[in-house]
Amino acid sequence: MTLKTIFSVALLSILIACNDSNKVKKSDYLTLEEQEVIENNDSINTIITSTNLTTTSNKVILTGLDSIRLVSMYKIKPESDKNINYYEDSSYYRYHDKSEDSYNYFMPGLDIINGYNLINIAHYNLGNEKTSFLFKKPVLIKTVYYPGVKKDSLLKKPIQRDYFMVSVYDEDTNNDTLINKKDLRKLYHFDKFNTKKTQLLPSDYGVIKSTYDYKNDIMYIYAKHDSNKNGTGDKNEAMHIFWIDLNDPKEAKKML
């Protein structure tokens, strides 16, 4: 092998390593150190979080439950301005009440928040002025499903939800010291007052996607079975299908 060839191979290796490093830096992930938690009680606005993680609240999210509001919490760079929305104009929800109006959400009655570096959701009850968090430590949230504010219908009948669901990476299942999309994704149900959290699929499955059956008001969940127990969904592992009744979400039932 010539000196020129050796130099070319070395340069290529460096470029590949830098590219992989940039992918990790640009993607949303948590290290195990960032997920280590301490409980801070100095303020109602303080999240239960890590000393190694810089976070910020984002905005108040109106829900279809009059007394319940959500606040999104994000991971940011340590040098970033925590008041990430301070430059935005004030905004107000334009209330209207026309009985003939309905709104088509992602699934009837359920609006969504898509996550990128979304590490928790604060749950605030206006009735008792109490704040709680959906998760006791930082996680990586993929999707939050919550009761929509606007009127919605299914097959011309009014529909309203009174619960929350969250699709999330909350554990380093493949033991690579990172919590990211290579881990098994979980799906949880929370009651409207955030007093009960239920895991809807077995722990050895990772959620891949979901679809909706409007005839039966059912959510189908496609999930990989971690049959070799390596903590990730491999290409050769079987895809199984589960379903959840959105009228009364409980443990998912296996279809196939």
LOMI-565303 format. One record per residue (C-alpha): x, y, z. Coordinates in steps of 0.2 Angstrom, whole numbers, padded with zeros to 4 digits, always signed. Each point is the difference from the previous one (the first is absolute). Example, Ala and Ser with C-alpha at 12.3 -4.5 7.8 and 13.67 -1.06 7.14 Angstrom:
2
+0062-0022+0039+0006+0017-0003
//
This chain:
256
+0000+0000+0000+0007+0017-0005+0002+0015+0011-0013+0009-0010-0012-0014+0002+0003-0001+0019-0003+0019+0001-0016-0002-0010-0007-0014+0011+0004+0010+0016-0008+0016-0007-0016-0010-0004+0000-0008+0017+0001+0017+0008-0014+0007-0011-0012-0014+0004+0004+0002+0019-0004+0018-0001-0016-0003-0010-0006-0013+0013+0005+0012+0014-0010+0014-0008-0015-0011-0002+0000-0004+0019+0002+0019+0004-0014+0005-0011-0012-0014+0005-0011+0001+0015+0007-0011+0014+0003-0001+0019+0016-0007+0008-0002-0010+0016+0008+0014+0009-0013+0012-0006-0014-0011+0006+0007-0001+0018-0013+0010+0010+0000+0011+0015-0016+0007+0008+0000+0019+0000-0014+0008+0010+0005+0018+0000-0013+0005-0013-0017-0007-0007+0008+0002-0017+0015-0010+0004+0000-0017-0009+0007-0016+0008+0015-0001-0010+0019-0003-0001+0014+0011+0005+0008-0005-0017-0014+0006-0010-0006+0017-0006-0019+0002-0002-0013+0013-0004-0018+0001+0001-0008+0004-0017-0018+0005+0000-0017-0003+0008-0010-0013-0010-0019+0002+0001-0010-0017+0002-0018-0005-0002+0000-0002+0019-0004+0017+0006+0010-0001+0016+0015-0009-0007+0014+0008-0009+0017-0007-0006+0017+0008-0002+0013-0007-0011+0018-0002+0006+0015-0001-0011+0018-0004+0001+0011+0014-0007+0019+0004-0001+0007+0007+0016+0005+0016-0008-0018+0003-0008-0012+0013+0007-0012-0009+0011-0014+0013-0005-0001-0007-0017-0017+0008-0004+0003+0017+0008+0001+0008-0017-0017-0006-0006-0015+0011+0000-0014-0004+0013-0013-0012-0007-0018-0003+0004-0011-0015-0004-0014+0007-0010-0016-0008+0008-0015-0004-0010-0015-0011+0004-0009-0005-0016-0009-0016+0003+0001-0005-0018+0019+0002+0000+0011-0015+0003+0019-0003-0002+0009-0014-0007+0015-0005+0011+0013-0013-0003-0012-0013+0008-0018+0006+0005+0001+0010+0016+0019-0002+0002+0012+0014-0005+0019-0004+0000+0017+0008+0005+0014-0007-0011+0017-0001+0010+0017+0005-0004+0011+0001+0015-0016+0001+0010+0005-0008+0017-0016+0002+0010-0018+0007+0002-0006+0010+0015-0018-0003+0005-0008+0015+0008-0017-0001+0009-0008+0017+0001-0013-0007+0012+0012-0004+0014+0015+0010-0007+0011-0015+0000+0014-0004-0012+0006-0018-0003+0010-0007-0014-0004-0015-0011+0017-0008+0002+0011+0001+0016+0016+0001-0010+0005+0007-0017-0006-0011-0014+0000+0002-0019-0018+0003-0006-0005-0005-0017-0019+0005+0000-0012+0007+0013-0019-0004-0003-0011+0012+0010-0019+0005+0000-0002+0013-0014-0007+0017+0004-0011+0002-0015-0016-0010-0002+0002-0016-0010-0011-0014-0006+0000-0018-0005-0013-0006-0013-0009+0016+0003-0001-0003+0019+0009+0012+0012+0015-0008+0008+0011+0006+0015+0015-0008+0008+0005+0001+0019+0017-0008+0000+0018+0001-0007+0011-0012-0009+0019+0002-0003+0012-0009-0012+0017+0001+0008+0018-0007+0001+0002+0000+0019+0014-0014+0003+0017-0004-0007-0007-0017-0006+0015-0005-0011+0013+0005+0013+0010+0012-0011+0000+0014+0013-0012+0011-0010-0019+0001+0000-0005+0003-0019-0010-0008-0014+0010-0016+0001-0008-0004+0016-0017-0009+0002-0014+0013-0001-0014-0001+0013-0018+0006+0000-0008+0006+0017-0017+0005+0005-0003+0014+0013-0017+0004+0008-0006+0018-0001+0007+0005+0017+0017-0009-0002-0003-0011+0014+0002-0017-0009+0013-0005-0013-0003-0016-0010+0012-0008-0013-0011-0006-0014+0012-0013-0009+0011-0013+0008+0018+0006+0004+0008-0011-0013-0008+0009-0014+0005+0016-0009-0013+0011-0008+0003+0003-0019-0016+0009-0006-0019+0001+0002-0016+0002-0010-0018+0004+0003-0016-0010-0003-0014+0013+0000-0014-0014-0001+0005-0007+0017+0009+0015+0008+0015-0011+0002+0019+0004-0001+0011-0013-0008+0018-0001+0006+0013-0008-0010+0015-0006+0011+0016-0010-0001+0002-0015+0012+0017+0001+0007+0002-0019-0001+0019-0001+0002-0001+0012+0015+0013+0012-0006-0010+0015+0004-0004+0006-0018-0011-0004-0015+0010-0010-0012-0005-0002-0019-0002-0019+0002-0011+0001+0015-0019-0002-0002-0012+0015-0001-0016-0003+0010-0016+0010+0000-0009+0005+0016-0016+0010+0002-0007+0012+0013-0018+0006+0002+0001+0019+0001-0016+0001+0009+0008-0009+0015+0019-0002-0003+0006-0015+0010+0014-0013-0003+0002-0002-0019-0008-0016-0007+0011-0010-0012-0008-0003-0017+0015-0009-0009
//
